[in-house]
Amino acid sequence: MKTFKAAILASLIAAPAFAGGYAEPVMEPMIQPEVIVEDTSSSSAGIIVPILLLILVAAVVSAD
């Protein structure tokens, strides 16, 4: 009877050690960042603003 109690005690102590077992780690696939391509709009604002500024300066200079 003493060995039976010892066996039960040993199994109760050892049971949490085996709980869950071994699971292979799950590796998530490498996610590549998305490439966002933005089209540049062809705007003539890059040339219109300096031309208007030149016209304004010329008008101020000629007014004096």
C-alpha positions as CSV (number, residue, x, y, z in Angstrom):
1,M,0.0,0.0,0.0
2,K,2.9,2.3,0.7
3,T,4.3,1.9,-2.8
4,F,0.8,2.5,-4.3
5,K,0.6,5.8,-2.4
6,A,4.1,6.7,-3.5
7,A,3.2,5.9,-7.1
8,I,0.1,8.1,-7.0
9,L,2.1,10.9,-5.3
10,A,4.8,10.6,-8.0
11,S,2.3,10.7,-10.8
12,L,0.5,13.7,-9.4
13,I,3.8,15.6,-9.1
14,A,5.1,14.6,-12.5
15,A,1.8,15.2,-14.4
16,P,2.2,19.0,-14.8
17,A,5.6,18.4,-16.2
18,F,4.1,16.5,-19.2
19,A,1.0,18.7,-19.6
20,G,0.9,20.3,-22.9
21,G,3.7,18.4,-24.4
22,Y,5.9,19.8,-27.1
23,A,4.5,21.8,-30.0
24,E,6.5,22.9,-33.0
25,P,6.7,26.7,-33.0
26,V,4.5,28.3,-35.7
27,M,6.5,30.5,-38.0
28,E,4.5,33.3,-39.7
29,P,5.3,33.8,-43.4
30,M,7.4,36.8,-44.1
31,I,5.1,39.6,-45.3
32,Q,6.7,41.8,-47.9
33,P,5.8,45.5,-47.6
34,E,3.5,46.7,-50.3
35,V,5.1,49.1,-52.9
36,I,2.9,52.1,-53.5
37,V,3.6,53.9,-56.7
38,E,2.2,57.4,-56.9
39,D,2.0,59.0,-60.4
40,T,3.2,62.5,-60.5
41,S,0.8,64.9,-62.1
42,S,2.1,67.1,-64.8
43,S,1.2,70.5,-63.5
44,S,2.3,73.8,-65.0
45,A,2.1,75.5,-61.6
46,G,5.9,75.1,-61.3
47,I,6.4,77.5,-64.1
48,I,3.3,79.7,-63.8
49,V,4.0,81.0,-60.3
50,P,7.5,82.4,-61.2
51,I,6.2,83.9,-64.4
52,L,3.4,85.7,-62.5
53,L,5.9,86.9,-59.9
54,L,8.1,88.3,-62.7
55,I,5.1,90.1,-64.2
56,L,4.1,91.5,-60.8
57,V,7.6,92.8,-60.2
58,A,7.8,94.3,-63.7
59,A,4.5,96.0,-63.1
60,V,5.6,97.5,-59.8
61,V,9.0,98.6,-61.3
62,S,7.3,100.2,-64.3
63,A,4.7,102.0,-62.1
64,D,7.4,104.1,-60.4
